[in-house]
Amino acid sequence: MTSYRTTQVGAQVRQEIMQIIQRELKDPRIGFVSITEVRMSPDLRSARVRVSVLGDEMAQKQALAGLRSARGLIRRELGRRLQNLKFSPEIRFELDPSIEYSVRISKTLREILPPPAEEPAAPEEDREP
């Protein structure tokens, strides 16, 4: 069970990491990355950051390697930006397969289910001017 504080700090850490990735990281391995979730430990000293990467498996591995190599810079920037924390959290990046899974399920459902029937158009009435 997570406390209100860990949830709030996790949301703040998520927002700051996204800004750091978008504005300050220049690593070409990091393509289109979105952070889906940040889970903070109860003592706020570590954060599990779940990321979703657009692309094939090779692009996902490269983006994860780029994020892991930039972990020190991200942690330093978090410590500088989050003045309300006594310690900057240790960051662990993990791939989040949930978006890929939901895309695969919706594709399967589209193949299985018949397309929705279109409603017939209402007949136009002849109007005299």
LODREN-186542 format. One record per residue (C-alpha): x, y, z; residue in three letters; residue number from 1. Coordinates in Angstrom, 2 decimals. Layout:
BEGIN
<<X Y Z> ALA NUM> ...
***
This chain:
BEGIN
<<0.00 0.00 0.00> MET 1> <<1.43 3.34 -1.00> THR 2> <<1.03 6.49 0.97> SER 3> <<-0.21 9.79 -0.35> TYR 4> <<3.28 11.28 -0.11> ARG 5> <<4.97 8.54 -2.15> THR 6> <<2.29 8.87 -4.82> THR 7> <<2.71 12.64 -4.99> GLN 8> <<6.52 12.48 -5.06> VAL 9> <<6.31 9.78 -7.75> GLY 10> <<4.16 12.04 -9.92> ALA 11> <<6.59 14.92 -9.42> GLN 12> <<9.59 12.69 -10.23> VAL 13> <<7.81 11.46 -13.37> ARG 14> <<7.20 15.01 -14.55> GLN 15> <<10.77 16.11 -13.91> GLU 16> <<12.32 13.05 -15.59> ILE 17> <<10.17 13.62 -18.68> MET 18> <<11.39 17.22 -18.88> GLN 19> <<15.00 16.11 -18.46> ILE 20> <<14.65 13.47 -21.20> ILE 21> <<12.98 15.90 -23.61> GLN 22> <<15.19 18.93 -23.04> ARG 23> <<18.59 17.87 -21.77> GLU 24> <<19.46 14.38 -23.01> LEU 25> <<21.20 14.34 -26.37> LYS 26> <<21.70 10.57 -26.65> ASP 27> <<20.57 9.41 -30.13> PRO 28> <<19.65 5.98 -28.74> ARG 29> <<16.79 7.54 -26.80> ILE 30> <<14.03 7.97 -29.32> GLY 31> <<10.35 8.36 -28.52> PHE 32> <<10.19 7.41 -24.84> VAL 33> <<7.23 7.95 -22.56> SER 34> <<7.16 7.30 -18.83> ILE 35> <<4.11 5.29 -17.90> THR 36> <<4.66 4.98 -14.16> GLU 37> <<7.04 5.87 -11.34> VAL 38> <<6.94 3.82 -8.16> ARG 39> <<8.75 5.26 -5.19> MET 40> <<10.00 3.21 -2.26> SER 41> <<8.42 4.07 1.12> PRO 42> <<11.59 5.88 2.23> ASP 43> <<11.72 7.82 -1.12> LEU 44> <<15.32 6.73 -1.73> ARG 45> <<14.66 4.67 -4.85> SER 46> <<12.36 4.98 -7.85> ALA 47> <<11.30 2.36 -10.38> ARG 48> <<10.62 4.19 -13.62> VAL 49> <<8.57 2.22 -16.14> ARG 50> <<9.03 3.44 -19.71> VAL 51> <<7.35 2.65 -22.98> SER 52> <<9.37 2.95 -26.17> VAL 53> <<7.95 3.31 -29.65> LEU 54> <<9.67 0.92 -32.03> GLY 55> <<10.84 -2.64 -32.41> ASP 56> <<12.65 -4.70 -29.79> GLU 57> <<16.07 -3.43 -30.87> MET 58> <<14.96 0.21 -30.49> ALA 59> <<13.56 -0.60 -27.05> GLN 60> <<16.84 -2.14 -25.91> LYS 61> <<18.85 0.79 -27.25> GLN 62> <<16.58 3.34 -25.58> ALA 63> <<16.80 1.47 -22.29> LEU 64> <<20.60 1.34 -22.57> ALA 65> <<20.66 5.10 -23.28> GLY 66> <<18.48 5.83 -20.26> LEU 67> <<20.61 3.63 -18.03> ARG 68> <<23.78 5.38 -19.17> SER 69> <<22.19 8.77 -18.42> ALA 70> <<21.00 7.67 -14.98> ARG 71> <<23.65 9.72 -13.15> GLY 72> <<22.80 12.92 -15.00> LEU 73> <<19.07 12.38 -14.42> ILE 74> <<19.63 11.72 -10.72> ARG 75> <<21.79 14.84 -10.33> ARG 76> <<19.18 16.98 -12.09> GLU 77> <<16.42 15.51 -9.93> LEU 78> <<18.39 16.39 -6.80> GLY 79> <<18.83 19.92 -8.06> ARG 80> <<15.18 20.38 -9.07> ARG 81> <<13.43 18.61 -6.18> LEU 82> <<14.34 20.71 -3.18> GLN 83> <<11.67 19.07 -1.02> ASN 84> <<13.57 15.74 -0.92> LEU 85> <<16.45 15.13 1.44> LYS 86> <<18.03 12.58 -0.93> PHE 87> <<17.75 12.27 -4.68> SER 88> <<16.30 8.83 -5.45> PRO 89> <<18.26 5.97 -7.00> GLU 90> <<16.63 5.38 -10.41> ILE 91> <<15.91 2.02 -12.06> ARG 92> <<14.52 2.02 -15.59> PHE 93> <<12.27 -0.85 -16.71> GLU 94> <<10.39 -1.50 -19.94> LEU 95> <<6.62 -1.37 -19.57> ASP 96> <<4.97 -3.85 -21.94> PRO 97> <<1.40 -2.79 -21.09> SER 98> <<0.96 -0.39 -24.04> ILE 99> <<2.35 -2.93 -26.50> GLU 100> <<0.08 -5.58 -24.98> TYR 101> <<-3.02 -3.38 -25.31> SER 102> <<-2.21 -2.61 -28.96> VAL 103> <<-1.84 -6.32 -29.68> ARG 104> <<-5.17 -7.10 -27.96> ILE 105> <<-7.04 -4.38 -29.85> SER 106> <<-5.55 -5.59 -33.15> LYS 107> <<-6.68 -9.15 -32.37> THR 108> <<-10.16 -7.94 -31.47> LEU 109> <<-10.42 -5.99 -34.74> ARG 110> <<-9.55 -9.17 -36.64> GLU 111> <<-12.04 -11.32 -34.74> ILE 112> <<-15.03 -9.01 -34.42> LEU 113> <<-17.03 -8.02 -37.51> PRO 114> <<-16.90 -4.38 -38.52> PRO 115> <<-19.76 -2.27 -37.19> PRO 116> <<-22.73 -2.07 -39.55> ALA 117> <<-23.21 1.33 -41.07> GLU 118> <<-26.58 2.95 -40.67> GLU 119> <<-28.43 3.58 -43.93> PRO 120> <<-28.55 7.21 -44.92> ALA 121> <<-31.87 8.96 -44.47> ALA 122> <<-33.62 9.59 -47.80> PRO 123> <<-33.44 13.16 -48.90> GLU 124> <<-36.74 14.91 -49.31> GLU 125> <<-37.43 16.90 -52.42> ASP 126> <<-37.98 20.49 -51.50> ARG 127> <<-39.39 23.14 -53.70> GLU 128> <<-37.90 26.60 -53.53> PRO 129> 
***
